[in-house]
Amino acid sequence: MISINERYINGIPILHITEEGSAEKRPALIFHHGITSAKEHNLHIAYSIAKKGFHVILPDALHHGEREVADSAQKRYLLFWNIVLQSVHELEDIVSTLALEG
């Protein structure tokens, strides 16, 4: 059975999708969504990947999903490279937190 767990890593909302019932370690895949998307919009892809034996991590990018503020949708395209760079910087926090958890 596939499980979906909501959590935060250093304030970043993520969904952690994995197949339950397996004690062995599994590789992890961090899936960053597109500019007009949110983490929940990619659950069908994450499900398929998790069925192949991966942990799938879906973070919300800056100004997306849970991190969207009132005017961010209008500014999103103007802030595209800031969002990409923020996602790159946050990747280190996500990876290091998951690595510590084993």
C-alpha positions in Angstrom: 0.0 0.0 0.0 1.3 3.5 -0.8 1.3 6.0 2.0 1.3 9.8 1.7 2.7 11.7 4.7 2.6 15.5 5.0 5.4 17.2 6.9 7.7 20.2 7.0 11.5 20.3 6.6 12.8 23.7 7.8 9.5 25.3 7.0 9.2 23.7 3.5 5.9 21.8 3.1 6.5 18.4 1.6 4.6 15.2 0.8 6.5 12.0 1.4 5.2 9.1 -0.7 6.4 5.6 -0.2 5.2 2.0 -0.2 4.5 0.7 3.3 5.6 -2.5 4.8 9.2 -2.7 3.6 12.0 -2.6 6.2 14.8 -2.2 3.6 16.3 1.1 2.7 15.0 2.6 -0.5 16.4 5.3 -2.8 14.8 8.7 -2.6 13.7 10.9 -5.5 12.9 14.6 -4.9 10.4 15.8 -7.4 10.2 19.5 -8.0 7.0 20.6 -9.7 6.6 23.1 -12.5 6.0 26.9 -12.4 2.1 26.7 -12.4 1.9 23.6 -10.2 1.9 22.5 -6.6 3.1 19.3 -4.9 -0.4 17.7 -4.8 -0.7 18.0 -8.6 2.0 15.4 -9.1 0.7 12.7 -6.8 -0.2 10.4 -9.8 3.5 10.5 -10.9 4.8 10.0 -7.3 2.5 7.0 -6.9 3.9 5.3 -9.9 7.5 6.0 -8.8 6.8 4.8 -5.3 5.4 1.5 -6.7 8.9 1.0 -8.2 10.5 1.1 -4.8 11.4 4.7 -4.2 10.7 7.2 -1.5 9.3 10.2 -3.4 9.6 13.7 -1.9 7.3 16.4 -3.3 8.2 19.9 -1.9 6.2 23.0 -2.6 8.3 25.7 -4.3 8.4 29.2 -3.0 5.2 31.1 -4.0 3.4 27.7 -4.8 0.8 25.6 -3.0 1.0 26.2 0.8 3.7 28.8 0.3 1.6 31.0 -2.0 0.7 34.4 -0.6 -2.1 36.7 -1.9 -0.2 38.3 -4.7 2.4 35.7 -5.6 0.4 34.1 -8.5 0.6 37.4 -10.4 4.4 37.8 -9.6 5.4 34.1 -10.1 6.7 34.5 -13.7 8.7 37.6 -12.7 10.2 35.7 -9.8 10.9 32.5 -11.8 14.7 32.5 -11.4 14.4 33.5 -7.7 12.1 30.5 -7.2 14.5 28.1 -9.0 17.5 29.3 -7.0 15.5 29.0 -3.7 14.5 25.5 -4.6 18.2 24.6 -5.3 19.2 26.1 -1.9 16.4 24.3 -0.1 17.4 21.0 -1.7 20.4 20.8 0.6 18.2 21.2 3.7 15.8 18.5 2.4 18.6 16.0 1.5 20.5 16.5 4.8 17.4 16.1 6.9 16.4 12.9 5.1 19.9 11.6 5.3 20.0 12.1 9.1 16.8 10.2 9.4 18.3 7.2 7.6 
